[in-house]
Amino acid sequence: MSKTITSRLAALKKFYITNDIDLKWKKIMMYVGNKKRNRKDRPYTYYKISKMLEKADQRTRVVILLMCSSGIRVGGLPTLKIRNIEKIDKYNLYKLTVYEGEDEEYITFCTPECSAAIDSYLEYRQRYGERPLKDDSPLVREIFDINDELAAINPKPLTDELFKYLIWRTARDAGILQRVEYTRTLRHPVKSTHGFRKFFQTTAIHAGMSPLYAEMLMGHKSGGLALESYVRPTETDLLEGNDKMVGYVGVIDALTMNEEHRLKQKVKELTIRADKVDELQADFAALKQRLGM
């Protein structure tokens, strides 16, 4: 409620200032009240994201995977153009340049799972008439009539409000929204779009990434971390990490939504551990033999 009041007051303040009417704004703002959180700021779970992906169309799937695997803000999605993604073949993923040309410009990455979804989506657009794909075309475009050649070759970007609607609609269809009593509105205990950024941050850090790296990949240039003034990681550091810091590559498995992929990685890790145990047992047996035990 306080946010609504503040936004409306901002419009009124501009009107009065434009018309040279001086009001005591400090006193007026005293009556706005304290901000209250209606929802806890917590991340989506693997389960809920997976449920949304089940209901998502090809385009919305790209949006969801971009947000949860790169940490991008919903407001950054409309600015992404095709030229802002660069394939890194070594890891089969994309590097994203967000807010290109602005003071807030930064780079982040998306998982191979997300990269495959992007490739499939762009191939679909080309197959139905958007040929060639232009560098300055939006990465995610409006729905177009595949029988309308003119519409196909003239892609239009989506606004952040439309991106929010795509997420809301998919969450509703997936059944993870709850109808709040007395309000007739659908609510979710996780913020519909910020929950993906929270998922990225929480998951990456739990998987071993430095909080500094996670903040930088989310575009937090200041982020309240004084260490950033002294540590200047390169793009390679952010991607691959080093002997002291885990980079993006080290948390790809944790950020991947496909359950089969994660289970295969878990089996692989357990197999490696079992092999190490076997090696230790063999070494121990050899040592006992040499000692005559």
C-alpha positions in Angstrom: 0.0 0.0 0.0 2.8 2.4 0.9 4.4 1.9 -2.5 1.2 2.8 -4.2 0.9 6.0 -2.1 4.5 6.9 -2.8 4.2 6.5 -6.6 1.1 8.6 -6.7 2.7 11.3 -4.5 5.6 11.4 -6.9 3.3 12.2 -9.8 1.6 14.9 -7.7 4.9 16.3 -6.6 6.1 16.7 -10.2 2.8 18.4 -11.1 3.1 21.0 -8.3 6.8 21.6 -8.9 6.1 22.0 -12.7 3.5 24.6 -11.8 5.7 26.4 -9.3 3.5 25.5 -6.4 5.7 25.1 -3.3 4.4 22.5 -0.7 6.0 21.2 2.4 6.9 17.8 1.0 8.9 16.6 4.1 5.8 17.0 6.2 3.6 15.4 3.6 5.9 12.3 3.4 5.7 11.8 7.2 2.1 10.5 6.6 3.0 7.9 4.0 3.8 5.3 6.8 6.3 2.5 7.0 6.7 0.0 4.2 5.4 -3.4 4.9 6.3 -6.7 3.2 3.3 -8.7 2.3 5.4 -11.7 1.2 8.6 -13.2 2.5 11.5 -12.6 0.2 12.6 -16.2 -0.6 13.6 -18.2 -3.7 11.6 -20.5 -5.8 12.4 -24.2 -5.3 13.5 -26.7 -7.9 10.1 -28.3 -7.7 8.1 -25.1 -8.4 10.4 -24.0 -11.2 10.1 -27.4 -12.8 6.3 -27.2 -12.5 6.3 -23.9 -14.3 8.6 -25.3 -17.0 6.1 -28.1 -17.6 3.4 -25.5 -18.4 5.6 -23.0 -20.3 5.6 -22.6 -24.0 8.9 -22.4 -25.9 9.3 -18.7 -25.4 8.4 -18.6 -21.7 10.7 -21.6 -21.1 13.6 -19.4 -22.4 12.5 -16.6 -20.1 12.3 -18.8 -17.0 15.6 -20.6 -17.6 17.3 -17.2 -18.3 16.1 -15.8 -15.1 17.0 -18.7 -12.8 20.3 -19.6 -14.4 21.7 -16.1 -15.0 20.2 -14.1 -12.2 19.1 -11.4 -14.6 16.4 -8.9 -13.5 13.1 -8.9 -15.3 13.8 -5.3 -16.2 16.9 -6.5 -18.0 15.1 -8.9 -20.3 13.6 -6.2 -22.7 17.1 -4.8 -23.3 18.6 -8.1 -24.4 19.3 -8.3 -28.1 20.6 -11.2 -30.1 24.0 -9.5 -30.3 24.1 -9.5 -26.5 24.6 -13.3 -26.4 27.9 -15.0 -27.2 28.3 -18.7 -27.4 31.2 -20.2 -25.4 31.6 -23.5 -27.2 34.0 -24.9 -24.6 31.2 -25.1 -22.1 28.2 -25.0 -24.5 26.7 -22.0 -22.8 26.1 -18.3 -23.5 27.7 -15.2 -22.1 25.1 -12.4 -21.7 25.9 -8.7 -21.9 23.1 -7.0 -19.9 22.2 -3.3 -20.2 24.7 -2.9 -23.1 26.0 0.7 -23.4 24.6 1.8 -20.1 26.4 2.6 -16.8 24.9 -0.6 -15.4 26.3 -2.8 -18.1 27.6 -6.2 -16.8 28.1 -9.7 -18.0 26.6 -13.0 -16.7 26.2 -16.5 -18.1 23.4 -19.0 -18.6 23.5 -22.8 -18.3 23.9 -25.2 -21.3 20.2 -26.2 -20.6 19.2 -22.6 -21.1 21.4 -22.2 -24.1 19.8 -25.2 -25.8 16.4 -23.6 -25.1 17.6 -20.3 -26.7 19.0 -22.1 -29.7 15.7 -24.0 -30.2 13.7 -20.8 -29.9 15.8 -18.9 -32.4 15.7 -21.8 -34.8 11.9 -21.7 -34.5 11.9 -18.0 -35.4 14.0 -18.6 -38.4 12.0 -21.6 -39.6 8.8 -19.4 -39.6 10.2 -16.5 -41.5 12.5 -14.4 -39.4 15.4 -14.7 -41.7 18.1 -13.7 -41.2 18.1 -13.1 -37.5 19.5 -9.6 -37.0 21.9 -8.6 -34.3 19.7 -5.8 -33.0 16.6 -8.0 -32.9 15.2 -8.7 -29.4 16.3 -12.0 -27.9 12.7 -12.6 -26.8 10.1 -11.2 -29.1 6.3 -10.9 -29.2 4.2 -13.7 -30.5 3.7 -13.4 -34.3 1.5 -15.0 -36.9 3.7 -17.6 -38.7 1.6 -17.0 -41.8 2.4 -13.2 -41.8 5.8 -12.8 -43.5 5.9 -9.0 -42.7 5.3 -9.7 -39.0 7.9 -12.4 -38.9 10.7 -10.3 -40.2 9.9 -7.3 -38.0 10.2 -8.6 -34.4 9.0 -6.4 -31.6 10.4 -6.5 -28.0 8.3 -7.1 -24.9 8.1 -4.7 -22.0 9.0 -5.8 -18.5 5.3 -5.8 -17.6 4.6 -8.3 -20.4 7.5 -10.5 -19.1 6.0 -10.3 -15.6 2.6 -11.3 -17.1 4.2 -14.3 -18.8 5.7 -15.5 -15.5 2.4 -14.9 -13.6 0.3 -16.7 -16.2 2.7 -19.7 -16.2 2.8 -19.9 -12.4 -1.0 -19.8 -12.4 -1.3 -22.5 -14.9 1.2 -24.6 -13.0 -1.0 -24.3 -9.9 1.6 -22.7 -7.6 -0.4 -19.6 -7.1 -2.8 -19.4 -4.2 -6.1 -17.5 -4.0 -6.0 -15.3 -0.9 -9.2 -15.2 1.1 -11.2 -12.0 0.9 -9.1 -10.5 -1.9 -10.1 -12.5 -5.0 -6.5 -12.2 -6.1 -3.9 -14.8 -6.8 -0.8 -14.6 -4.5 2.4 -16.5 -4.1 4.6 -16.5 -1.1 7.6 -15.9 -3.4 7.9 -12.8 -5.4 6.9 -13.8 -8.9 10.0 -12.6 -10.8 12.5 -11.7 -8.0 12.2 -15.3 -6.8 14.3 -16.4 -9.7 17.1 -14.0 -8.9 16.9 -15.2 -5.3 17.1 -18.8 -6.5 20.2 -18.0 -8.6 21.9 -16.2 -5.7 21.1 -18.8 -3.0 21.8 -21.8 -5.2 25.1 -20.5 -6.6 26.4 -19.6 -3.1 25.3 -22.9 -1.6 27.1 -24.7 -4.5 30.4 -23.0 -3.5 30.5 -19.7 -5.5 31.9 -16.7 -3.8 29.2 -14.2 -2.7 31.2 -11.5 -4.5 31.1 -13.4 -7.8 27.3 -14.1 -7.4 26.7 -10.4 -6.7 28.7 -9.4 -9.8 26.9 -11.9 -12.0 23.6 -10.4 -10.8 24.7 -6.9 -11.8 25.2 -5.6 -8.2 28.2 -3.3 -8.8 28.2 -2.0 -5.3 26.1 -4.6 -3.6 27.2 -3.5 -0.1 30.4 -5.5 -0.6 33.5 -3.4 0.2 35.7 -6.2 -1.0 34.7 -5.4 -4.6 36.7 -2.2 -4.5 39.9 -4.3 -4.1 39.1 -7.6 -6.0 38.7 -7.2 -9.8 37.9 -10.7 -11.2 38.2 -11.1 -15.0 35.5 -12.6 -17.2 37.6 -15.8 -17.1 37.6 -15.8 -13.3 33.8 -15.3 -13.2 33.3 -18.1 -15.7 35.9 -20.7 -14.8 37.0 -19.6 -11.3 40.5 -20.1 -10.0 42.3 -22.0 -7.3 40.6 -20.0 -4.6 37.2 -19.1 -6.0 34.5 -21.2 -7.7 33.3 -19.7 -11.0 30.1 -20.1 -12.9 31.2 -23.4 -14.5 31.4 -24.9 -11.0 27.8 -24.3 -10.2 26.2 -25.2 -13.6 24.9 -28.5 -12.3 23.2 -26.9 -9.3 21.5 -24.3 -11.6 20.3 -26.9 -14.0 16.6 -27.7 -13.7 16.5 -31.0 -15.5 16.2 -33.6 -12.7 17.7 -36.4 -14.9 20.8 -34.3 -15.4 21.3 -33.6 -11.7 20.8 -37.3 -10.8 23.4 -38.3 -13.4 25.8 -35.9 -11.9 25.1 -37.2 -8.4 25.7 -40.8 -9.6 28.9 -39.6 -11.2 30.1 -38.0 -7.9 29.2 -41.1 -5.9 31.0 -43.3 -8.4 34.1 -41.2 -8.0 33.9 -41.3 -4.2 33.5 -45.1 -4.4 36.5 -45.4 -6.6 38.5 -43.4 -4.1 37.4 -45.6 -1.2 38.5 -48.7 -3.2 41.9 -47.0 -3.8 42.3 -46.3 -0.1 41.4 -49.8 0.8 43.9 -51.2 -1.7 46.6 -48.9 -0.4 45.8 -49.9 3.2 45.9 -53.6 2.3 49.3 -53.1 0.6 50.6 -51.2 3.6 49.5 -54.0 6.0 51.3 -56.6 3.8 54.5 -54.6 3.8 54.4 -54.2 7.6 53.7 -57.9 8.0 50.4 -57.4 9.7 
